[in-house]
Amino acid sequence: MATIGDVAKTAGVSRSTASYALSGKRSISPEVRMRVEAAVAELGYTPNAGARALATSQTMVIGLLAQFFEDEFAPAMLQYVLGISDTARELGYDILLITDSDGPASLRRVTDSRMVDGIVLLNVAEDDDRLPILRATSQPGALVGLPGDCTGLDVFDLDYEEAGRVMVDALADLGHRELILVSQPEHVVIRGGAYVWRLRDAAASQARLRGVELHAVYGSSSQPAIGRELTALLDTHPGATGLLLNNEAAAAALPSVLQARGVSAPQDYSVIGRYSDEFARTFSLPFSFIESAPDRLGRMAVRQLVRRIESSDGAKEPHVVRFVSPELEDRGSTSPPRP
């Protein structure tokens, strides 16, 4: 395995010069820096993480706390994890993925031991018991998901309220007057998944304003339960002409449910989901959808976190709460209802 001494010898510079060229601690001429970088590439040199941590007080590791709940659709959560890990890698950081069910204890362990330079939290609850610990630690934190109290933290999320209004307006503008909204399982709301009721309540309010009847229900997160539930909903509400899906499992199951009933979208039902473009491609979904933007939210969170880690100015800046505006991707699954 190549060492910093090997890099220095190949580049024709001193060991300290090679180290400074890689760390950026001192000004090095562009010519020398290029020779060192060429030597690194030639030798396949990787800096020793322990030595780097001692020299810079940084681990170049970001902690990612995420939980894969049985009542949530795991492929949807993976989209967030991939966006965060890819961006971290682009910026020179590794990811320590922590899925321990005891979030507060895990967070305290990795921050007290200085295992990471910063923290990204997923599965953020309305009253999240990890947040007091994150606020008290010296490492910066960023959240993908909106808690009830954002004090002292950088927060990034989809504007779920606006997403609910956009979904209702899109079908109301086409003349639909009875809709079904399928949300995540009720357990998600009970444990603090505010994004569920944020979209649901905004959709219900907008439906009232538009004179639309909205049947808002919770749905399961897996087959075959969600398939049976969708079938029962269509039987229970024969006057409904539109489906709004804030439930990835429901979106994945709907094509087979419609096919089994001998109906289709948009001829019989107009359909709008809320998920990512990658998710739509993975499950070959033909429905129009609100882009949930997991990659974009992950990039925003990691870039802000790294800015706070690496820049003295970044560490002093006020904390931010930023929402991604919902974008409706038209896949041709909506049309005016049949007379």
BALOBA-1460 file (C-alpha; in Angstrom, 3 decimals):
// residues 339
<rec num="1" residu="m" x="0.000" y="0.000" z="0.000"/>
<rec num="2" residu="a" x="1.378" y="3.395" z="-1.012"/>
<rec num="3" residu="t" x="2.379" y="5.897" z="1.685"/>
<rec num="4" residu="i" x="2.717" y="9.672" z="1.706"/>
<rec num="5" residu="g" x="6.476" y="9.074" z="1.425"/>
<rec num="6" residu="d" x="5.943" y="7.156" z="-1.825"/>
<rec num="7" residu="v" x="3.822" y="10.011" z="-3.162"/>
<rec num="8" residu="a" x="6.511" y="12.546" z="-2.266"/>
<rec num="9" residu="k" x="9.256" y="10.476" z="-3.921"/>
<rec num="10" residu="t" x="7.233" y="9.980" z="-7.121"/>
<rec num="11" residu="a" x="6.334" y="13.680" z="-7.294"/>
<rec num="12" residu="g" x="9.915" y="14.751" z="-6.555"/>
<rec num="13" residu="v" x="9.003" y="16.804" z="-3.490"/>
<rec num="14" residu="s" x="9.520" y="16.570" z="0.241"/>
<rec num="15" residu="r" x="7.159" y="14.565" z="2.419"/>
<rec num="16" residu="s" x="5.852" y="17.737" z="4.078"/>
<rec num="17" residu="t" x="5.230" y="19.427" z="0.724"/>
<rec num="18" residu="a" x="3.230" y="16.439" z="-0.480"/>
<rec num="19" residu="s" x="1.219" y="16.500" z="2.740"/>
<rec num="20" residu="y" x="0.522" y="20.226" z="2.425"/>
<rec num="21" residu="a" x="-0.496" y="19.833" z="-1.204"/>
<rec num="22" residu="l" x="-3.094" y="17.235" z="-0.229"/>
<rec num="23" residu="s" x="-4.375" y="18.936" z="2.914"/>
<rec num="24" residu="g" x="-4.429" y="22.504" z="1.610"/>
<rec num="25" residu="k" x="-2.940" y="23.700" z="4.892"/>
<rec num="26" residu="r" x="-0.304" y="25.826" z="3.115"/>
<rec num="27" residu="s" x="-0.066" y="27.550" z="-0.221"/>
<rec num="28" residu="i" x="1.498" y="25.268" z="-2.821"/>
<rec num="29" residu="s" x="2.259" y="26.209" z="-6.416"/>
<rec num="30" residu="p" x="-0.138" y="24.828" z="-9.046"/>
<rec num="31" residu="e" x="2.733" y="22.960" z="-10.717"/>
<rec num="32" residu="v" x="3.729" y="21.150" z="-7.527"/>
<rec num="33" residu="r" x="0.118" y="20.406" z="-6.637"/>
<rec num="34" residu="m" x="-0.416" y="18.855" z="-10.071"/>
<rec num="35" residu="r" x="2.665" y="16.644" z="-9.642"/>
<rec num="36" residu="v" x="1.453" y="15.460" z="-6.255"/>
<rec num="37" residu="e" x="-2.050" y="14.758" z="-7.548"/>
<rec num="38" residu="a" x="-0.585" y="12.841" z="-10.491"/>
<rec num="39" residu="a" x="1.500" y="10.760" z="-8.080"/>
<rec num="40" residu="v" x="-1.563" y="10.038" z="-5.959"/>
<rec num="41" residu="a" x="-3.448" y="8.842" z="-9.027"/>
<rec num="42" residu="e" x="-0.516" y="6.757" z="-10.261"/>
<rec num="43" residu="l" x="0.055" y="5.031" z="-6.916"/>
<rec num="44" residu="g" x="-3.571" y="4.746" z="-5.870"/>
<rec num="45" residu="y" x="-2.710" y="6.465" z="-2.592"/>
<rec num="46" residu="t" x="-5.443" y="6.773" z="0.063"/>
<rec num="47" residu="p" x="-4.751" y="8.975" z="3.116"/>
<rec num="48" residu="n" x="-4.800" y="7.124" z="6.422"/>
<rec num="49" residu="a" x="-8.044" y="8.055" z="8.130"/>
<rec num="50" residu="g" x="-6.609" y="7.862" z="11.639"/>
<rec num="51" residu="a" x="-3.616" y="10.052" z="10.805"/>
<rec num="52" residu="r" x="-5.836" y="12.505" z="8.977"/>
<rec num="53" residu="a" x="-8.172" y="12.727" z="11.961"/>
<rec num="54" residu="l" x="-5.255" y="13.480" z="14.278"/>
<rec num="55" residu="a" x="-3.875" y="16.126" z="11.954"/>
<rec num="56" residu="t" x="-7.115" y="17.905" z="11.115"/>
<rec num="57" residu="s" x="-9.494" y="17.009" z="13.982"/>
<rec num="58" residu="q" x="-11.829" y="15.704" z="11.278"/>
<rec num="59" residu="t" x="-12.890" y="12.168" z="10.506"/>
<rec num="60" residu="m" x="-14.269" y="12.978" z="7.030"/>
<rec num="61" residu="v" x="-17.279" y="10.861" z="8.014"/>
<rec num="62" residu="i" x="-20.911" y="11.943" z="8.170"/>
<rec num="63" residu="g" x="-23.316" y="10.057" z="10.388"/>
<rec num="64" residu="l" x="-26.652" y="9.158" z="8.769"/>
<rec num="65" residu="l" x="-29.365" y="8.119" z="11.200"/>
<rec num="66" residu="a" x="-32.195" y="6.326" z="9.439"/>
<rec num="67" residu="q" x="-34.680" y="3.663" z="10.435"/>
<rec num="68" residu="f" x="-36.419" y="1.176" z="8.162"/>
<rec num="69" residu="f" x="-39.840" y="0.744" z="9.706"/>
<rec num="70" residu="e" x="-42.028" y="-2.201" z="8.793"/>
<rec num="71" residu="d" x="-44.979" y="0.140" z="8.211"/>
<rec num="72" residu="e" x="-43.136" y="2.235" z="5.620"/>
<rec num="73" residu="f" x="-42.172" y="1.271" z="2.089"/>
<rec num="74" residu="a" x="-38.415" y="0.548" z="2.255"/>
<rec num="75" residu="p" x="-37.595" y="1.282" z="-1.429"/>
<rec num="76" residu="a" x="-38.838" y="4.847" z="-0.963"/>
<rec num="77" residu="m" x="-36.550" y="5.379" z="2.044"/>
<rec num="78" residu="l" x="-33.559" y="4.036" z="0.108"/>
<rec num="79" residu="q" x="-33.915" y="6.915" z="-2.362"/>
<rec num="80" residu="y" x="-33.047" y="9.358" z="0.432"/>
<rec num="81" residu="v" x="-30.134" y="7.253" z="1.639"/>
<rec num="82" residu="l" x="-28.641" y="7.049" z="-1.856"/>
<rec num="83" residu="g" x="-28.947" y="10.788" z="-2.465"/>
<rec num="84" residu="i" x="-27.167" y="11.567" z="0.793"/>
<rec num="85" residu="s" x="-24.403" y="8.987" z="0.381"/>
<rec num="86" residu="d" x="-23.703" y="9.935" z="-3.253"/>
<rec num="87" residu="t" x="-23.375" y="13.629" z="-2.399"/>
<rec num="88" residu="a" x="-21.182" y="12.907" z="0.606"/>
<rec num="89" residu="r" x="-18.857" y="10.835" z="-1.561"/>
<rec num="90" residu="e" x="-18.638" y="13.641" z="-4.131"/>
<rec num="91" residu="l" x="-17.520" y="15.987" z="-1.362"/>
<rec num="92" residu="g" x="-14.912" y="13.589" z="-0.012"/>
<rec num="93" residu="y" x="-16.853" y="12.180" z="2.944"/>
<rec num="94" residu="d" x="-17.807" y="8.654" z="3.887"/>
<rec num="95" residu="i" x="-21.175" y="7.751" z="5.407"/>
<rec num="96" residu="l" x="-21.695" y="5.909" z="8.678"/>
<rec num="97" residu="l" x="-25.241" y="4.524" z="8.371"/>
<rec num="98" residu="i" x="-26.894" y="3.966" z="11.745"/>
<rec num="99" residu="t" x="-30.208" y="2.117" z="11.872"/>
<rec num="100" residu="d" x="-30.374" y="1.365" z="15.592"/>
<rec num="101" residu="s" x="-33.959" y="1.553" z="16.860"/>
<rec num="102" residu="d" x="-32.744" y="3.540" z="19.884"/>
<rec num="103" residu="g" x="-32.044" y="6.767" z="18.010"/>
<rec num="104" residu="p" x="-31.106" y="8.981" z="20.979"/>
<rec num="105" residu="a" x="-28.595" y="6.455" z="22.350"/>
<rec num="106" residu="s" x="-27.041" y="5.946" z="18.911"/>
<rec num="107" residu="l" x="-26.759" y="9.663" z="18.312"/>
<rec num="108" residu="r" x="-25.152" y="10.249" z="21.690"/>
<rec num="109" residu="r" x="-22.684" y="7.416" z="21.096"/>
<rec num="110" residu="v" x="-21.401" y="8.638" z="17.726"/>
<rec num="111" residu="t" x="-21.233" y="12.307" z="18.713"/>
<rec num="112" residu="d" x="-19.609" y="11.801" z="22.131"/>
<rec num="113" residu="s" x="-16.967" y="9.523" z="20.609"/>
<rec num="114" residu="r" x="-16.277" y="12.004" z="17.771"/>
<rec num="115" residu="m" x="-16.823" y="9.240" z="15.222"/>
<rec num="116" residu="v" x="-18.350" y="11.710" z="12.756"/>
<rec num="117" residu="d" x="-17.969" y="15.349" z="11.741"/>
<rec num="118" residu="g" x="-21.700" y="15.964" z="11.354"/>
<rec num="119" residu="i" x="-25.089" y="14.276" z="11.379"/>
<rec num="120" residu="v" x="-27.954" y="13.898" z="8.908"/>
<rec num="121" residu="l" x="-31.273" y="12.725" z="10.344"/>
<rec num="122" residu="l" x="-33.978" y="10.928" z="8.378"/>
<rec num="123" residu="n" x="-37.391" y="9.745" z="9.652"/>
<rec num="124" residu="v" x="-37.787" y="13.061" z="11.464"/>
<rec num="125" residu="a" x="-40.787" y="13.077" z="13.793"/>
<rec num="126" residu="e" x="-42.939" y="16.014" z="14.819"/>
<rec num="127" residu="d" x="-41.554" y="15.779" z="18.387"/>
<rec num="128" residu="d" x="-38.298" y="13.952" z="17.689"/>
<rec num="129" residu="d" x="-36.456" y="12.759" z="20.810"/>
<rec num="130" residu="r" x="-33.102" y="12.911" z="18.983"/>
<rec num="131" residu="l" x="-33.201" y="16.668" z="18.481"/>
<rec num="132" residu="p" x="-32.267" y="17.819" z="22.019"/>
<rec num="133" residu="i" x="-29.136" y="15.652" z="21.795"/>
<rec num="134" residu="l" x="-28.254" y="16.971" z="18.349"/>
<rec num="135" residu="r" x="-28.671" y="20.574" z="19.485"/>
<rec num="136" residu="a" x="-26.388" y="19.975" z="22.469"/>
<rec num="137" residu="t" x="-23.508" y="18.364" z="20.560"/>
<rec num="138" residu="s" x="-20.627" y="20.271" z="19.010"/>
<rec num="139" residu="q" x="-21.097" y="18.613" z="15.603"/>
<rec num="140" residu="p" x="-23.531" y="20.292" z="13.208"/>
<rec num="141" residu="g" x="-26.707" y="18.546" z="12.121"/>
<rec num="142" residu="a" x="-29.056" y="18.659" z="9.144"/>
<rec num="143" residu="l" x="-32.547" y="17.197" z="8.885"/>
<rec num="144" residu="v" x="-34.409" y="15.829" z="5.894"/>
<rec num="145" residu="g" x="-37.912" y="16.247" z="7.243"/>
<rec num="146" residu="l" x="-39.704" y="18.970" z="9.186"/>
<rec num="147" residu="p" x="-39.991" y="18.705" z="12.994"/>
<rec num="148" residu="g" x="-42.284" y="20.786" z="15.148"/>
<rec num="149" residu="d" x="-39.347" y="22.867" z="16.427"/>
<rec num="150" residu="c" x="-36.537" y="23.698" z="13.987"/>
<rec num="151" residu="t" x="-34.464" y="25.758" z="16.425"/>
<rec num="152" residu="g" x="-30.711" y="25.360" z="16.024"/>
<rec num="153" residu="l" x="-30.884" y="23.013" z="13.035"/>
<rec num="154" residu="d" x="-30.793" y="23.128" z="9.257"/>
<rec num="155" residu="v" x="-33.992" y="21.610" z="7.874"/>
<rec num="156" residu="f" x="-34.857" y="20.528" z="4.319"/>
<rec num="157" residu="d" x="-38.153" y="19.091" z="3.171"/>
<rec num="158" residu="l" x="-40.723" y="18.942" z="0.416"/>
<rec num="159" residu="d" x="-43.506" y="21.489" z="0.802"/>
<rec num="160" residu="y" x="-46.132" y="18.852" z="1.560"/>
<rec num="161" residu="e" x="-48.889" y="21.390" z="2.207"/>
<rec num="162" residu="e" x="-48.457" y="22.867" z="-1.248"/>
<rec num="163" residu="a" x="-48.189" y="19.361" z="-2.698"/>
<rec num="164" residu="g" x="-51.630" y="18.524" z="-1.307"/>
<rec num="165" residu="r" x="-53.122" y="21.690" z="-2.787"/>
<rec num="166" residu="v" x="-51.495" y="21.094" z="-6.180"/>
<rec num="167" residu="m" x="-52.840" y="17.539" z="-6.346"/>
<rec num="168" residu="v" x="-56.401" y="18.617" z="-5.571"/>
<rec num="169" residu="d" x="-56.294" y="21.623" z="-7.912"/>
<rec num="170" residu="a" x="-54.984" y="19.526" z="-10.803"/>
<rec num="171" residu="l" x="-58.061" y="17.295" z="-10.728"/>
<rec num="172" residu="a" x="-60.559" y="19.974" z="-9.689"/>
<rec num="173" residu="d" x="-59.494" y="22.052" z="-12.706"/>
<rec num="174" residu="l" x="-60.408" y="19.080" z="-14.908"/>
<rec num="175" residu="g" x="-63.873" y="18.878" z="-13.406"/>
<rec num="176" residu="h" x="-63.493" y="16.089" z="-10.844"/>
<rec num="177" residu="r" x="-65.805" y="16.453" z="-7.851"/>
<rec num="178" residu="e" x="-65.134" y="13.303" z="-5.800"/>
<rec num="179" residu="l" x="-61.642" y="12.099" z="-4.961"/>
<rec num="180" residu="i" x="-59.944" y="9.473" z="-2.791"/>
<rec num="181" residu="l" x="-56.688" y="10.306" z="-0.985"/>
<rec num="182" residu="v" x="-54.657" y="7.305" z="0.207"/>
<rec num="183" residu="s" x="-52.044" y="8.234" z="2.811"/>
<rec num="184" residu="q" x="-49.343" y="6.314" z="4.643"/>
<rec num="185" residu="p" x="-50.375" y="3.893" z="7.429"/>
<rec num="186" residu="e" x="-51.864" y="5.448" z="10.547"/>
<rec num="187" residu="h" x="-48.913" y="4.194" z="12.611"/>
<rec num="188" residu="v" x="-46.677" y="6.631" z="10.712"/>
<rec num="189" residu="v" x="-48.811" y="9.529" z="11.959"/>
<rec num="190" residu="i" x="-48.971" y="8.174" z="15.507"/>
<rec num="191" residu="r" x="-45.183" y="8.115" z="15.814"/>
<rec num="192" residu="g" x="-44.908" y="11.671" z="14.481"/>
<rec num="193" residu="g" x="-44.788" y="11.445" z="10.684"/>
<rec num="194" residu="a" x="-46.029" y="14.985" z="10.149"/>
<rec num="195" residu="y" x="-45.605" y="14.854" z="6.372"/>
<rec num="196" residu="v" x="-48.665" y="12.587" z="6.202"/>
<rec num="197" residu="w" x="-51.082" y="14.984" z="7.860"/>
<rec num="198" residu="r" x="-49.425" y="18.042" z="6.356"/>
<rec num="199" residu="l" x="-50.382" y="16.858" z="2.863"/>
<rec num="200" residu="r" x="-53.706" y="15.368" z="3.955"/>
<rec num="201" residu="d" x="-54.943" y="18.431" z="5.845"/>
<rec num="202" residu="a" x="-53.894" y="20.826" z="3.094"/>
<rec num="203" residu="a" x="-55.597" y="18.636" z="0.478"/>
<rec num="204" residu="a" x="-58.778" y="18.463" z="2.559"/>
<rec num="205" residu="s" x="-58.833" y="22.233" z="3.031"/>
<rec num="206" residu="q" x="-58.272" y="22.852" z="-0.674"/>
<rec num="207" residu="a" x="-60.988" y="20.345" z="-1.581"/>
<rec num="208" residu="r" x="-63.474" y="22.240" z="0.570"/>
<rec num="209" residu="l" x="-62.521" y="25.500" z="-1.131"/>
<rec num="210" residu="r" x="-62.978" y="23.916" z="-4.564"/>
<rec num="211" residu="g" x="-66.264" y="22.187" z="-3.746"/>
<rec num="212" residu="v" x="-64.697" y="18.744" z="-4.055"/>
<rec num="213" residu="e" x="-65.603" y="15.764" z="-1.863"/>
<rec num="214" residu="l" x="-62.404" y="14.150" z="-0.593"/>
<rec num="215" residu="h" x="-62.308" y="10.727" z="1.084"/>
<rec num="216" residu="a" x="-59.029" y="10.681" z="3.047"/>
<rec num="217" residu="v" x="-57.927" y="7.241" z="4.269"/>
<rec num="218" residu="y" x="-54.807" y="5.504" z="5.556"/>
<rec num="219" residu="g" x="-53.366" y="2.632" z="3.543"/>
<rec num="220" residu="s" x="-51.044" y="-0.269" z="4.292"/>
<rec num="221" residu="s" x="-47.415" y="-0.216" z="3.216"/>
<rec num="222" residu="s" x="-47.190" y="-3.654" z="1.623"/>
<rec num="223" residu="q" x="-48.919" y="-6.195" z="-0.565"/>
<rec num="224" residu="p" x="-51.314" y="-7.923" z="-0.504"/>
<rec num="225" residu="a" x="-52.997" y="-5.716" z="2.102"/>
<rec num="226" residu="i" x="-52.807" y="-2.477" z="0.143"/>
<rec num="227" residu="g" x="-54.202" y="-4.155" z="-2.964"/>
<rec num="228" residu="r" x="-57.239" y="-5.384" z="-1.053"/>
<rec num="229" residu="e" x="-57.702" y="-1.945" z="0.500"/>
<rec num="230" residu="l" x="-57.611" y="-0.169" z="-2.853"/>
<rec num="231" residu="t" x="-60.188" y="-2.577" z="-4.238"/>
<rec num="232" residu="a" x="-62.464" y="-1.981" z="-1.239"/>
<rec num="233" residu="l" x="-62.102" y="1.805" z="-1.562"/>
<rec num="234" residu="l" x="-63.194" y="1.778" z="-5.190"/>
<rec num="235" residu="d" x="-66.156" y="-0.399" z="-4.257"/>
<rec num="236" residu="t" x="-67.100" y="1.856" z="-1.334"/>
<rec num="237" residu="h" x="-66.894" y="5.106" z="-3.329"/>
<rec num="238" residu="p" x="-68.294" y="4.329" z="-6.800"/>
<rec num="239" residu="g" x="-68.741" y="8.039" z="-7.510"/>
<rec num="240" residu="a" x="-65.037" y="8.836" z="-7.085"/>
<rec num="241" residu="t" x="-63.287" y="9.674" z="-10.342"/>
<rec num="242" residu="g" x="-59.819" y="10.553" z="-9.068"/>
<rec num="243" residu="l" x="-57.156" y="8.967" z="-6.854"/>
<rec num="244" residu="l" x="-54.449" y="10.860" z="-4.952"/>
<rec num="245" residu="l" x="-51.674" y="8.646" z="-3.578"/>
<rec num="246" residu="n" x="-49.408" y="9.797" z="-0.753"/>
<rec num="247" residu="n" x="-48.398" y="6.177" z="-0.289"/>
<rec num="248" residu="e" x="-45.724" y="4.576" z="-2.457"/>
<rec num="249" residu="a" x="-46.962" y="1.039" z="-1.852"/>
<rec num="250" residu="a" x="-50.432" y="2.062" z="-3.053"/>
<rec num="251" residu="a" x="-48.942" y="3.555" z="-6.206"/>
<rec num="252" residu="a" x="-46.985" y="0.372" z="-6.908"/>
<rec num="253" residu="a" x="-50.077" y="-1.806" z="-6.364"/>
<rec num="254" residu="l" x="-52.608" y="0.305" z="-8.273"/>
<rec num="255" residu="p" x="-51.812" y="-0.856" z="-11.843"/>
<rec num="256" residu="s" x="-52.659" y="-4.468" z="-10.999"/>
<rec num="257" residu="v" x="-55.782" y="-3.400" z="-9.087"/>
<rec num="258" residu="l" x="-57.077" y="-1.401" z="-12.052"/>
<rec num="259" residu="q" x="-56.247" y="-4.206" z="-14.450"/>
<rec num="260" residu="a" x="-58.122" y="-6.740" z="-12.308"/>
<rec num="261" residu="r" x="-61.190" y="-4.491" z="-12.360"/>
<rec num="262" residu="g" x="-61.019" y="-4.006" z="-16.111"/>
<rec num="263" residu="v" x="-60.522" y="-0.226" z="-15.806"/>
<rec num="264" residu="s" x="-57.646" y="2.135" z="-16.546"/>
<rec num="265" residu="a" x="-56.222" y="5.607" z="-16.061"/>
<rec num="266" residu="p" x="-57.187" y="8.161" z="-17.211"/>
<rec num="267" residu="q" x="-60.198" y="6.644" z="-18.997"/>
<rec num="268" residu="d" x="-61.903" y="5.552" z="-15.766"/>
<rec num="269" residu="y" x="-59.849" y="7.152" z="-12.993"/>
<rec num="270" residu="s" x="-57.475" y="10.091" z="-12.969"/>
<rec num="271" residu="v" x="-54.455" y="9.346" z="-10.796"/>
<rec num="272" residu="i" x="-51.759" y="11.518" z="-9.198"/>
<rec num="273" residu="g" x="-49.089" y="10.094" z="-6.885"/>
<rec num="274" residu="r" x="-46.373" y="11.548" z="-4.695"/>
<rec num="275" residu="y" x="-43.015" y="9.831" z="-5.159"/>
<rec num="276" residu="s" x="-39.718" y="10.251" z="-7.008"/>
<rec num="277" residu="d" x="-38.963" y="9.871" z="-10.693"/>
<rec num="278" residu="e" x="-36.528" y="7.083" z="-9.827"/>
<rec num="279" residu="f" x="-39.282" y="5.298" z="-7.925"/>
<rec num="280" residu="a" x="-41.612" y="5.655" z="-10.919"/>
<rec num="281" residu="r" x="-39.004" y="4.113" z="-13.216"/>
<rec num="282" residu="t" x="-38.216" y="1.288" z="-10.790"/>
<rec num="283" residu="f" x="-41.860" y="0.182" z="-10.631"/>
<rec num="284" residu="s" x="-42.781" y="1.219" z="-14.192"/>
<rec num="285" residu="l" x="-45.558" y="3.460" z="-12.901"/>
<rec num="286" residu="p" x="-47.639" y="5.188" z="-15.601"/>
<rec num="287" residu="f" x="-49.147" y="7.827" z="-13.312"/>
<rec num="288" residu="s" x="-48.603" y="11.562" z="-13.074"/>
<rec num="289" residu="f" x="-46.911" y="12.438" z="-9.807"/>
<rec num="290" residu="i" x="-45.565" y="15.093" z="-7.482"/>
<rec num="291" residu="e" x="-41.782" y="14.717" z="-7.425"/>
<rec num="292" residu="s" x="-40.783" y="13.973" z="-3.817"/>
<rec num="293" residu="a" x="-37.176" y="14.994" z="-4.630"/>
<rec num="294" residu="p" x="-35.226" y="12.676" z="-2.287"/>
<rec num="295" residu="d" x="-31.982" y="13.184" z="-4.227"/>
<rec num="296" residu="r" x="-32.328" y="16.957" z="-4.193"/>
<rec num="297" residu="l" x="-33.178" y="17.084" z="-0.499"/>
<rec num="298" residu="g" x="-30.227" y="14.824" z="0.302"/>
<rec num="299" residu="r" x="-27.864" y="17.016" z="-1.706"/>
<rec num="300" residu="m" x="-29.130" y="20.164" z="-0.010"/>
<rec num="301" residu="a" x="-28.730" y="18.678" z="3.467"/>
<rec num="302" residu="v" x="-25.240" y="17.300" z="2.889"/>
<rec num="303" residu="r" x="-23.911" y="20.421" z="1.171"/>
<rec num="304" residu="q" x="-25.167" y="22.641" z="3.980"/>
<rec num="305" residu="l" x="-23.709" y="20.268" z="6.560"/>
<rec num="306" residu="v" x="-20.294" y="20.161" z="4.879"/>
<rec num="307" residu="r" x="-20.319" y="23.948" z="4.642"/>
<rec num="308" residu="r" x="-20.784" y="24.140" z="8.394"/>
<rec num="309" residu="i" x="-18.074" y="21.530" z="8.972"/>
<rec num="310" residu="e" x="-15.424" y="23.071" z="6.734"/>
<rec num="311" residu="s" x="-16.054" y="26.819" z="6.846"/>
<rec num="312" residu="s" x="-15.733" y="29.058" z="9.876"/>
<rec num="313" residu="d" x="-18.216" y="31.407" z="8.215"/>
<rec num="314" residu="g" x="-20.603" y="28.533" z="7.587"/>
<rec num="315" residu="a" x="-20.533" y="27.545" z="11.238"/>
<rec num="316" residu="k" x="-21.665" y="31.027" z="12.254"/>
<rec num="317" residu="e" x="-24.469" y="31.462" z="9.728"/>
<rec num="318" residu="p" x="-28.107" y="31.392" z="10.886"/>
<rec num="319" residu="h" x="-29.796" y="28.049" z="10.544"/>
<rec num="320" residu="v" x="-32.101" y="27.569" z="7.579"/>
<rec num="321" residu="v" x="-35.439" y="25.896" z="6.898"/>
<rec num="322" residu="r" x="-35.837" y="25.293" z="3.170"/>
<rec num="323" residu="f" x="-38.698" y="23.695" z="1.290"/>
<rec num="324" residu="v" x="-38.608" y="22.210" z="-2.184"/>
<rec num="325" residu="s" x="-41.623" y="23.397" z="-4.165"/>
<rec num="326" residu="p" x="-43.729" y="20.529" z="-5.507"/>
<rec num="327" residu="e" x="-43.458" y="19.851" z="-9.229"/>
<rec num="328" residu="l" x="-46.206" y="17.921" z="-10.985"/>
<rec num="329" residu="e" x="-44.807" y="15.500" z="-13.561"/>
<rec num="330" residu="d" x="-47.502" y="14.883" z="-16.173"/>
<rec num="331" residu="r" x="-47.493" y="11.260" z="-17.338"/>
<rec num="332" residu="g" x="-50.902" y="11.403" z="-18.980"/>
<rec num="333" residu="s" x="-52.904" y="9.734" z="-16.215"/>
<rec num="334" residu="t" x="-55.383" y="12.597" z="-15.742"/>
<rec num="335" residu="s" x="-58.274" y="13.797" z="-17.871"/>
<rec num="336" residu="p" x="-61.776" y="15.224" z="-17.383"/>
<rec num="337" residu="p" x="-64.126" y="12.683" z="-15.788"/>
<rec num="338" residu="r" x="-66.594" y="10.806" z="-17.966"/>
<rec num="339" residu="p" x="-70.019" y="12.446" z="-18.150"/>
